[in-house]
């Protein structure tokens, strides 16, 4: 198997069923797909990805993560952020700015409505 071809069996604790990976939330599938895509595009090797994810899971467990399966994709996301910043794919300040924009979007979205990034700028527009 080529180095950048994802080997699902290499992933520690991946939530899965007989059909493959399972996701409870859309963002989990998106984070999964992004890691697979970036690896396949040659931005990092799959073995690099597995190593960073494994380190993240081990660090979380050392800090008391009960490893009940509900935090797996949070570890996935943190590992993806670490690898993308280390490889220069994203600037840490840009990532923090976008995270804050999504937080504002969430706070500006009515209950039970889908969160859209444009909502982050509603309060800014009202202040102008």
N, C-alpha and C positions, 0 to 999 in steps of 0.2 A: 504494500500500500504506500503511495507517495506520501512524503512528509506532511504536506498540507491537506491531506484528505482526513476529515474528521473520523475518528474511531470512537463511536459512542460508548463502547465497552471500556474505554480508557478513563472515562469520567467517573470520579468518585461520587458515590451516593446519588447519582442522577435519578430523579423520580421518573419512573417509567412503568408501562404495562406491556402487554404482548405486542402492541403496535408501535412502541417506541416511547419517546419522551412524552410526559404529560405535564400540562400547565394549568394552574388554577386561575391565572389572570393573563390578559393579553400582553401586558408588559413583559411577562416571563418568556413567552414565546418570541417576542421581539428581541429581547436580550440574547436569547439562545441563538436566534437566526443571525444576529449581528456578529456574534463571536464566530459562528461557522463561516459566514461570508468573509469576514476580515482575514481569517486563517486561510481560506481557499484562495483569496486574492493575494496572498503572500505577505501580508503585513506582519504576521508572526506565525511560527510553526504550531502545529497542533500539540506537539510535545511541550512547547513553551506554555501554551494555554493550560494544559493539564497541570503542569508544575505550579503555575501561579494560582490556579483555582484550588489545588490541593493545599498550598501554603495558606491561602485565605481561610479555608475550612479548618485547618489545624489551628490557626491563630484564634479563630472564633471559638473553637472548642476549648482552647486553653484559657480563654476569657470567660468561660462558663456557658457557652451556647449549649443548650440541652440536646441539640441535634434531633429534633422531633420531625424534621422534614419540612417544616413551615418556613425555614430561613434559608433553604438551599439557594434559591434564586437571588436572594439578597447578597449572598456570598458570590454568586456568579456575577452580579452587577458590579460589586466592589472589585473583584478580580479583573473584570473587563475594563473598568476605569483605570486601575493601576497599570495594566498592560498598555492601554491606549496612550496614557500620558508618558509612560516610559519609552514608548516607541515614537513619540512625537506626533501621534495622530491627532491629538487634541491638546490644547493648552489648558492647564489646570484652572486658570482664571476664567476662561470661556466656559468650561464645564460648570464651575461654581455659579457663574452668571446665569446659565441656562437652568440650573437646578433651582435658583431663586425665582426665575421667571415661571417655572412650572408650579412652584409653591404659591406664588401670587395668583396664578391662573386657578389653582384649586380653591383658594380662599375667595375668589371672585366668581365662582361658579355656583349657581343655585343648586340646592340639595337635589339629588337624584338625576341631575343632568350630566351628560358626558363632559369631561374637562377638555377644553381646547386652549391651546397656548395663547390665542388672541385675548382670552380673558385676563391674562396677566397685565395687559396694557389698558384695560378699561379704567382702572383707578387713575392711571397716569393721564389718560385723555380727559377725564373729568376734572383733574386738577389744573389743566392748561386753560 
